Amino acid sequence: MQNNDDEKNTNNPNNNTTNNNNANKEKEEPLFEKGELLYFQDKACRVIAEYDRTVCVEYSDYPFAGEEEEFPYPRVILLKNEVRRPS
């Protein structure tokens, strides 16, 4: 029986080399830098991490006196179109 390992590796859909190359090409450049200052509902926050459609932020001067119910957590995940950069 003939060994066809080379053929199997190039035609195998589970071959990670080709799949990884395609994934790298599709990955978008980040819009935000880690630690960048942003605003959400006029509250300053810093970027912790960025994902495809969202960004994880931590409020700068948390907790906000009298607004504990509106802002119960110091870190939140927000849609990218919900945050703005300082003008």
FENPE-V829094 format. One record per backbone hydrogen bond with DSSP energy under -1.0 kcal/mol. CO is the residue of the C=O (numbers start at 1). NH is the residue of the N-H. If there is no record, write none. Layout:
CO,NH + CO,NH
This chain:
4,8 + 5,9 + 6,10 + 7,11 + 8,12 + 12,15 + 15,19 + 16,20 + 17,21 + 18,22 + 19,23 + 20,24 + 21,25 + 22,26 + 23,27 + 33,36 + 36,47 + 38,45 + 39,84 + 40,43 + 43,40 + 44,60 + 45,38 + 46,58 + 47,35 + 49,56 + 53,80 + 54,51 + 55,78 + 56,48 + 56,49 + 57,76 + 58,46 + 64,67 + 67,71 + 74,59 + 76,57 + 78,55 + 79,82 + 84,39
